[in-house]
């Protein structure tokens, strides 16, 4: 089903806060702002984990890598959402393929494009997106 057909089948629902309705672009830009905020918070967490690991002398950087993966993912999501707002046409459809062009994380790009997952199964401890393994 195309985006335009899905929109046509979605009934218009009245909400108690109609005066707060905004364009889809504005709603997505708010999501962009939130993703950027979370990315900055994840960056701070990333730095704190790095400092804690250095203080303890732990040589395993896996927690640091996982925090960095989350931060990069949030940053990529913000970039994607911002680009997606630029692809919205007068029918209300958008182009995820165009919006995902230029993202740095291959697996995230595939997920946002709804491409088949890679043969490598992602696990919580897999940092291949961060390090390109």
HUZI-V912699 format. One record per residue. SS is DSSP state (helix for helix, strand for strand, loop for the rest). PHI is phi in degrees with one decimal (999 if undefined). D_LAST is the distance of its C-alpha to the last C-alpha in whole Angstrom. Layout:
SS;PHI;D_LAST  SS;PHI;D_LAST
This chain:
loop;999;35  loop;-77.6;35  helix;-60.8;35  helix;-66.6;38  helix;-67.7;40  helix;-64.4;38  helix;-65.3;39  helix;-65.6;43  helix;-86.5;43  loop;-82.9;42  loop;-69.2;45  loop;-74.1;46  loop;-112.2;47  loop;-81.9;49  loop;-115.5;48  loop;-68.2;50  loop;-121.2;48  helix;-54.5;49  helix;-66.9;49  helix;-99.8;46  loop;-65.1;44  loop;-134.2;42  loop;-66.8;40  helix;-59.5;37  helix;-59.4;36  helix;-64.0;37  helix;-62.0;36  helix;-67.8;32  helix;-65.4;32  helix;-65.4;33  helix;-66.2;30  helix;-59.4;28  helix;-59.8;30  helix;-66.8;29  helix;-62.8;26  helix;-65.7;26  helix;-59.7;28  helix;-64.5;26  helix;-63.3;23  helix;-65.8;25  helix;-65.2;26  helix;-66.5;22  helix;-64.0;22  helix;-64.4;25  helix;-63.1;24  helix;-55.9;20  helix;-65.7;23  helix;-65.3;25  helix;-64.8;22  helix;-60.0;21  helix;-66.2;25  helix;-65.7;25  helix;-64.7;23  helix;-64.3;24  helix;-67.5;28  helix;-84.1;27  loop;79.8;25  loop;-68.1;22  loop;-95.7;19  loop;-76.2;17  loop;-95.3;15  helix;-57.7;14  helix;-60.2;17  helix;-64.0;16  helix;-64.4;13  helix;-64.7;14  helix;-64.4;17  helix;-65.8;15  helix;-61.2;13  helix;-63.6;17  helix;-60.6;18  helix;-64.0;16  helix;-64.5;16  helix;-65.3;20  helix;-64.1;20  helix;-63.5;19  helix;-63.3;21  helix;-61.0;24  helix;-62.0;23  helix;-62.6;23  helix;-62.8;26  helix;-63.7;28  helix;-66.2;27  helix;-61.9;28  helix;-61.5;32  loop;-75.8;32  loop;-102.4;32  loop;-71.3;35  loop;-101.2;38  loop;-66.1;41  loop;-84.7;41  loop;87.9;38  loop;-93.3;35  loop;-139.3;32  loop;-124.3;29  helix;-60.6;25  helix;-63.9;24  helix;-66.0;25  helix;-66.5;25  loop;-90.2;21  loop;-65.6;21  loop;94.1;19  loop;-67.0;17  loop;-86.4;14  loop;-97.9;12  helix;-59.6;11  helix;-66.9;12  helix;-63.7;15  helix;-58.9;16  helix;-61.8;16  helix;-64.3;18  helix;-69.5;20  helix;-86.4;21  loop;62.4;22  loop;-77.9;20  loop;-58.7;19  loop;-63.3;16  loop;-67.5;13  loop;-65.4;13  loop;-78.8;11  loop;-80.8;13  loop;-77.0;12  loop;-125.1;14  loop;-60.3;15  loop;-104.1;13  loop;-96.4;10  loop;-110.2;8  helix;-63.3;5  helix;-67.6;7  helix;-74.1;8  helix;-102.0;6  loop;71.4;4  loop;-73.9;0
